[in-house]
Amino acid sequence: EGQKNEYRSQFDEPRPLFQLTTIFSTTMWIHLHGGDDGLSEFIERACGWTKRFLLVEPQPSGCYRKANKRLRKMGRPEINDVTSSRLKMRLDIEKGIESVAIRCGFRRVTLDEMNGEERTDSKANTDAVTSWNRSLFLFERMID
């Protein structure tokens, strides 16, 4: 029991351990099960574990509508309320995740910025996109 609590306490107060933390295809499930507070807490913890870069692939709102269908196929219980009235961050999940990361001392890095360009017009290339057509958001810890 003591050893188990010692292991758990390592994660109670996160400290930067990783140069790069990646979060792929999990934000929706955390959000569905933990609500807005659960997702925010998860992103905060990930930021706490991250020394330099945080890479997040948020699932778009349309994926939420298909979640119960996927659960039925797997023979798992459905989630009662996947609506944006319960999951307010769902309406603009990307912005919600970004605001949590910024609150934790990170800034968003754009593709143009990585390529040495500074563009603010509508043709600015802000995010990488996966083969599933999902955006990848890269955040960098701001150094004081």
Secondary structure, DSSP 8 states (H G I E B T S, - for coil): -HHHHHHHHHHHS----EEEEEEES-HHHHHHHHHHHHHHHHHHHHHHHEEEEEEEE---HHHHHHHHHHHHHTT----S--STTT-GGGGGHHHHHHHHHHHTTEEEE-HHHHTT----STT----EE-TTS-EEEEEEE---
